């Protein structure tokens, strides 16, 4: 099984890194979420233990192999922190609480650990607070309407 992932990941990322039309690869996870990786000329995919490690882009990405469902390629680049929309307010951290204000109706708040495992998912509107003591991971990714924030939960 590991050999299968190695062949698929290496071939897919290597071929697409040089294809002018493709800008990123979506790694679709079994939990229904995805990780988008921008393609670069020096991008490489290797395995570290039971995880896929993609290096050579703006940041290294590590994903548990058992969590991977499929890969898909996109002509759009993954959004970065510099592309936060004006309608998405940054969260306010007060002690162990992370509060979002002015969320539009139907906003989706998700919390992931650094391995990409979803820890929480909830629909919210208006003011929404996440209690960071609910999570044992020292760092979590809080995603609100496809805008992600990396948060340290422990001092």
N, C-alpha and C positions, 0 to 999 in steps of 0.2 A: 504494500500500500504506500509506503514511504517513497519507493521508487516511482510510483505513479505520480505522486505529487511533485517530485523532483522534475520529472520529464515535462509535465504540464506547466508548472510554474516557470521553469527555465526557458522552455520553448516559447511560451506565450509572451513573457516579459521581454525576452531577448529580441524576438521578431518585431514586437510592437514598439520597442524603444526606438527603432529606426524608421518606422512607418510614419511618414509625415502627417497623415490624417489623424492618427490616434494621439491623444494628449494624456490619457490616464487609463488605469485599469481598475475596475470595481471587483473586489473580492467579496462575493456574496456568502454570508454566513448562515449556518443552519437555523439560528434564532430569528432570521428574517431581516437582520440589519446588514449593512455592508461597510467595507472599508475602501475608500477611494485613494489610489496611489498615483501621483503624477509621474509620468514617464520621463526619463532622462537618458542621455547617451551612455552614462557610466553606471546605469542601474544594474544590479545583480540580485538574484534570488538564490538563497542557500538555506540549509536546514540547520537549526541549532536545537538539539534534542528532538522534541516532537513538535517544533514550531517552524513555520516558514518565516525567514528573515529576509526582508527586502532592504537593500542598502544602495547608496549612491544618489539618492534624491535629496530633497531639502532636509529630510529626517528619516531615520531608520524606522521600519515598521515590522513588528513581530506579531504573528497570528498563529494560534494553536491550530495544527493541521486537522485535528478532530472536529474543529468548528467550521471548517471550510466546506461550502456546498458547491460553488462554481466560480468561474471568472467571467467577466464581461468587459469589453473595451469600449471606451468613449472618446469622442472627438472634443469633449469639453474638459478643461483643466479642473482639478479639485479646488474648491473654494478654500481660501486661507483666512486667517484672522483679519487681514487687511481688506476683506470683502464683506465685512459685517454691514448689514443694511441699517439704515437710520431708524427703522421701525423696531429693531430688536435692541432693547436696552441691556447694557451689561448688568450682571447680577450684583447685588449688594451683599457683602459678607459681614455678618454681625455675630461674632463668637463662633458658634457651631452651626449657624443657620445661613443658608444661601437663598436670598430672596430675589425673585424676578417681579418687576412691576410693569403694568400695562400690557400684559400678554393678550393678543387677539383671541377671540372665541375659537375653541378647537385647537389651541396650541398643544404640541406634544412635548413633554419633558421626559428625557431619558437619561439614565445614569449607567455608565459602563466602567468596568475596571480596565486596567492597562492592557489586559489580554484580549479585550474586545467583548467580554461577556457582559450581557445586559443585566444590571442589578435592579433596575426600576424603570417602569414606563407608566406615565399617567397623562391624561388629557387635562388641560388647565385653561383658565381664562383670568384676566385681571392680575391680581397679586397671587403669587404662588411661592411657597417656601419649602425648601428641601433641608431636612435635618441631617447634617453631615455625620452625626454620631451613629446613624443607622448603617453606615458602611465601614467594614473592617479594613478595606484597602487604603493604603496611605495616600494614594493619588487616584482620583476618579476623573472621568470625562463626563461633563454634563452637557447634553445636547438639547437645545430648544429650537424647534422649527428649523432643523438642519444647520444651526450655528452651534459650534462646540466650544466649550470652555474647559481647560485643564485646571483642576482644583486639588490642592493639597489638603487632605482631611485631617492629618495629624501634624502637630508642631514639631 
